[in-house]
Amino acid sequence: MSSKLFYRFRSINRLLNDKELENSEIYFAAHENLNDPMEGFYDFTFNGDEIIWKNFFKHYLMCLERVNNLYLIVGELQEHTIAMDDIPIYNSFNDFPTPIYKELFEKIAKDFFDICGEFIKKIATRTTSIRKDELSTYFNSVHFIALQIIQKHYEKYNFIKRDKKLFTIDTKPLKQTIKLIDTIEKLIKEENEALEKLNLFIVMQREIHNELKLVSAINDKLYEKSPNRYFIVENFVDNYLKCIEKLTFPSSYIACFSAQEATNNSSVWGHYGNSHQGVCLIFDANENETLSFLNAKVGYGSKGAILGKRDLKFEEVIYTNNFVEIDFFKSLGSLTIPILEEWYSDDEGNFSKIKIDNDDVWRKKYWDTFEKNNLTKTKDWQYEHEFRLILHGSLDNEIDEKYRKLRYDFKNLKGIIFGIKTSVQEKEKIIKIIRQKCLMTSRNDFEFYQAYYCHQNKNIQYQKLSFIKFAGEKDAQ
């Protein structure tokens, strides 16, 4: 059985200045560093009973209180700008440094649920799933209520100075949201077309809210004068809803390759081959279409990370405009069992009906969903004919950048295609590096190619450079 070839476009800067060629390295990039803004997009839906919805809002409230508590400590110090990483999404409901602190949070939670209990019941009885845009609207309606409750109890515990004004909580926005939920439920039962229009309205309302927030920030300069306070008041909800995605699947990192068809595409060379000044590396995969890496993290020992051999399989990208829907409450795979128990149970020991059964069936579906989501791109990118190697944190939820530069065996690098505009000087540097590697490994089968525009085929073709040969140090002399 013959092996299969995969093609990786690189700029000269990456190849030479970053020493990818010299070190035989492939860098695995985080989704946010790739050029498609939809990379890493999870189409989460939220569908659960009252137990898990209440715990969801309790988790939000706990995270919000912790960030507020952090603000009491750091204020507006330039040395610490509060950001998404400060949201303690992995914390337990029982993880408090002192009994008094736990008592404080329980009082905050009681007040919150006394006011928002009906609202949560309405969400829990929805007959269809809730998407993120709609959920964001609901969170925004309770956010200022939560902030006011936290402030009230901070005053009682003398964490902050008492406000001389009469303390009242405005629940009008919450009541309007409850009416909106009732309207949506009514439309669900009547006609789908009206529901689609209402969903569009929710998205438009969210965009208007974001626009008004931007205008307010520009006019009031709150984000400049008090960036930490601005994060808590204006940006916390969006950051929280983004941050909780980490509770589901581990972070994944991508190395992009293409099928041979992409080498004929001028746009691919333009985008990924540094405007045709770069090169295309040709990799000869193992028989099972994997690539072996020699310094991947494979475990931990007494001295830290253990590095060893790891094979990653080339996976073909799926081009579709339909992202797979993911049930958030049934995908909390990054939480420990004790914390999962907290999410799925109430104070009386009752369990949610959607509690995860961590069995083989659930695990297979979980990892299939994870893989499919990593391989999904919109049809706009079909011209790339992309394949991927996917590195994910099976040992860690996130992988430090230094462990994402993986070294492949030089024998798997079959050849290099020079771009139409690759300079003679850069070609010379590349050939010199490859010559040295071939001498060290006694290789005589490395191949160089030159890309050119083919008038007959009206595309990019490449031809072998037959005069560049080195069959080992003895022959080279």
N, C-alpha and C positions, 0 to 999 in steps of 0.2 A: 504494500500500500504506500503510495507516494504522499509526501507531506504537502501542505498547502502554504502558499505565499501570502503575506500580509504586508501592507505598505504604510509607512509612517512619514508624513511630511514634516520637515523641520527647517527652521530658520538657521542661518549661519551663526547667529548669536547664541542660540540654544546649543547648537552642535559643538561649536568651538570655544566660545567664551565661557559657557557654563560647563564645558568639558564633558558633555554627554557622550561624545564619540570616544574620547580618550579613556573615559571611565566605564564604557559600555553600560551606560545608565539610561533608564526610562523613568521619567517623573510622572507620578500619579497625581493629577490635579483634583482639587475639590470642585464640586459642582458650580459654586459661585465664581470660580476662576475660568470657567468655560464660556464660550461666546454666545450661547443660546440662553436668554433669560428664563426660559422654561425648564432648564436643566435642574433636576432635583425637585421638580414640582410634584407635590403629593395632592391628589384630588380627594381630600378628606371629607367624609360626611360624618355627621354626629347623630346617633340614634340610640337612645337608651331609656331606662325607666327612671323613676324619681330618685332612687338610691344613688345611682351613678351620676345623675345630673347634679344632685345636691353636693356630692363629693367633688365633682368637677369645679363648681363654684367655690367650694370650701378651699380647694387647692389654689385657685386664683386669688382668693382672699388672703390665704397664708403667704403666698408669694408677694402680693402687694404690701402686706404689713411688714414683711422682712425688708423689702426695699425702702419703705418709709422709715423703718428703724435704722437702716444704713444711712439714710439722709440725715437723721438726727446726729449721727457721728461725723460724717464727712462734710455735710453742708454743701457749700459751693467751692470746696477746695479744688484748685486746678490740678492737684496731684491725683485726684480720683474723680473721673467723669463716670457717673452711673450709666451702665449700658446693659444690653441684653444678657451678657454673661453673669451679671449680678443677680439675675432672677433664679432663686433656688428651687428649680423644678423637681429635683430628685429628693427633696426633703420629705420626711414623714410628718404626719399630723401630730405625732407625739414627740417630735424632735425639738425640744425647747431647752435652753440652757438652765433655766430655773423654774421651780413650781409657780412663782409669781408671774413669770412671763407666759407660761401656759394658761394660767388663770385669766390673764389679760386677753389672750387670743380667744379663749372660749367665750368671753363676754362680748368681744367684737363679733364673733361668728353668730352668737345668739341674736344680737340686735340685727345683724344683716339678714338672717333667715326669717326673723319676725316680720321684717319689712318686705323682703323679696320672695317669701315662701309661695305665694299664689303665682307669681311670675314663673318660678321654677316648675311648679306643677303644670302650668300651661305648656311649657316646652316639653316636659316629659310625656305629655299625652298627645303630642303631634303624631299624626298617622304617617308622615313621610319624614325622611331624613332632613337634617339641616346642614346647609353648606356653610363654608367659612365666611363668606360675605354677609350672609344673614346673621350668623352667630356674632360676628363683629358688631353689628348694629345692636344686638341685644346686650352685649357686654358694655358697650358705650352708654347704654341707658341706666346701668347700675353702677358704673365706675365712680361717678361723683358721690353717689350714696355711700359706697364703700369708703371713699376717702373721708367723707364727713364723719362716718362712724368711727373710723380709726382716730381722727382728730379728737373727737369727743372723749374717747377713752384715754388717749394720751394726756389730755388735760386732767382727767380724773386721777391719773397715776402720777401727775406732775412731771411728765416727760417734756411737756411744752407749757408755755404760759397760757393761762385761761383767757379766752376771748370774752370781752365784756358784753358782746352782743348776745341777744337771745338766740339760743341754738335751736334751729329748726332744719329739718331735712326735707328738701323738695322732692316729692314723689310723683309729680305730674308727668315727667318724661317716662317713668316706669309704667304708669297707668296707660299712657298712650301706646307703649310697646305691647302691653297685654291686649289692648284692643287690636293692634296689628296682628298679633299671633292668632286671635280669634278670627280675624278676617281671612288670613291665609288658610286656616283650617276649613273655613266655610267654602272658600274657592276650590280647595282640593277636592271637596265632595261634589262641587257643581260642574266645573269645567277646567280642563288642563290648559287651554289657551289663556284664560284669565290668570291662571297661576304663573304661567311663563312671563306674562306682562308684569305681574307683581314682583317676580324675581328680578326682572330688569329694573324695575323701580327701586328695589332694595340696593342693587349695585350702583345705580345713579345717585341714590341718597348717600351712599358711602363715599362716592367720589366727590360729591358736593361737600360732605363733612370734611374730607381731607383737604379740599381746596380752601374752605373757610379757616381750617386750622393753620394752613400755610399763610394765608393773608393775615390772620391774627398774630402769628409768630413774627412776621415781617414788621407789622405795625407796632406791636407791643415790645418787640425785641426781648421777649422772655427767654427765648432759646439762647440769646447771647448773655443776658444779665444773670440768668439762673438756669443754666442748662440741665442741672440735676433735677430741679423742681419741674422743669418743662418735660423731662423724660417721664416723671411720675404722673403728672397731670394729663399730658397730651399724648404721649407715645407709649405708655405702658401697655395698653390693651393690644395694640398691633404687635409689639415685641413679645408679649406673653403668648399670643396665639401662634407666632412664628416659633418661639422657643420650645413650646410643648411638642412640636413635631419630633424632637429628640427623644421623647418618651416612647416612640414607636419603633423605628428602625435605626440600626447603627449608621454612622456616617459612612459614605462610600466615596471612593476616589477612582478617577478614570484615566486610562491611557488610551488615546484614540488612534485607530488604524483605519485603513480602507482596503476595499477589494481592488483588483487591478484596474477595473473600469475608471476609477477616480484619477488614475494617472493620465488619462486622456482628456481630462476636464481642465480647461484653462482657469476657470473660477476657483477650483480647488487649489491649483498651484498658486493662484493669486492670493487666496485667503490664508492658506496654511504653509505655503512654500515661499513666504516672504516675497511676494510679487515676482515669482519665478527666479529669484536670486538664491533661494535656498536649495535643499535637496530632498530626495525621497529615499528613505531607508527601506530595503527589502528584507523582510524577516522570513526565514524558513522555519515554520512551526514544527513541533514534534508530531508524531503520527496521530496522536489523539487531539490535535489542534490546540496544544497548550504551548506556553513559553515558560521555561524554567528560570527562576531567579535564585540567586545564590546568597543573598543577604536580607531576606525577608524576616520580619519578626514572627517567630514561631512559638514563643513562650516566655516565661519569666523564671529567673533563678535568683540566687542569693545576691548576685551582683547586678541585678536588673534584667533588661531585655535579653532574650536569647535569640540569636540570628541563625538562620539556616535556609535550606532549600525549600522553595515553594513553587508549585506549578499553578499557573493561572490560565484558564481556558478562554480562547477567543470567542466572543459572543456577538451575533449579528444584531444590529440595531433594527427596531421595528418602527416603521414610519406610519404614523396614524395621527389624526386630529382628535382622537378619543382617548383620553388618559383613563387608566383604570381607577374606578372608585374604590376608596379604602375606608372601611369602617373604623374610625379612630378608637372607639372604646373597646373594639375587639383586636386591636393591634398594639397594645401596650407592652411590646416585647423587650423594652430596655429597662423595665422596672424589676426590682427584686420581688420575690414571692411575698414577704411580709408587707411591703408597701402596696403591692397589688391587692392584698387582702383588705387594706384600708380603702382602696378605691371602690371595691365591689361589695362592701358591707356597711351597715349603719350601726349606730350606737347600741342597738338592741340585739345585734348579732345576726340580723337578717341579711341575706345575700341577694345581689342583683340577679335578675333573670338572664343577663347577658354575660355572666362571669366566664372568663376564659377557661377552657379546659386545655391545659398545657400538655396535650397528647400528640401522638405522631401526626394525626390528621391536621390539627391546628398548626403545628410546626411546619408541615409541608406547604400548606396554603400561605403561611406567613412568609417563608423564604421565596416561594414562587412569586408572590406579589412584589417582594423587595427586588428580585431580579428583573421582573418585567418592567417595573417602574424605572430602573436604571438603564433599560434598553429602549425606552420609548422616546421618540422625537417626532415633531410635527412633519407633515409631508413636504414642507418647504425645504427640508434638508436632505431630500432623497438623493440629490446629485452627489452627495459625499460617499455613498455606498459604504457606510461606516461599520466597522467591527470594534469591539472594545475588550480591553482587559479591565476587570473590576477588582479593586482591592477594598475590602471592608474590615471594620474593626471587630473581628470575632473575639479578640481578647480585650479590646478597648472600644468604647463607643466612638472615640475619635482617635486618629492616628497622627502623631506629631510629624511635621514636615520632614524631619531628618530620616524618618523611617519610610518615607514615600519616594525616595530615590533608590530604585532597585536595580541591581546589577545583573544583567543577563550574560549567558555564556556566548562568547564571541562567535562560536561555531554556528549560532543561529542567525547571525547577520550575513545574509547571502550576498548582498550587493548594495550599490548606491547609484541612484539616478541623479545626475546633475541637472539643475534647472536651466532653462534657456538663457537666463541672465546671470548664472553663477560665474563669478569672476575667475580668471586664470589663477590669481593669487590664492583664492579660497580653495580652488580645486587642488592646487599644489599642497596646501596645508593638510587637506583631508587625505590625499593619497599618501602623504608622508606618515600620517598616523596609522592608516590601514596597513601600509607596508611593514611598519614596526610590529603591529599586532600579528600579521601573517608570519613574520620571521619568528616571533616568540612561540607561535602555535604550529609551525610547520605547515601552514595552509598554502595551497596553490590553486584554490578554486574560487577566490573572491572575484566578483565581476563589477565593472563600472559601466555605466550607460550615460548617454547624453540625450536629453529631451530636445525636441525640435517641433516646429509646426509643420504638419503634413498637409500639403495642398490637395492631395488626392482624397484623404479621409476627412479633411476640414476639421482636424482636431490636433491634440498634442500626442505625438508618438515618441518613442525613444529607441536608440540603437546602441548596440554593444560597442565599447571602446576596446578593440581587440589587441591594441599595441601595449596596453598597460598590464603587465604581468610580473608577478614575483612568486617564485615557487619555493621559497625558503632561502636562508642566508647563503648557502653554497651556490645556488643558481643565480642569486642576485649579484654575486661578485663576478 
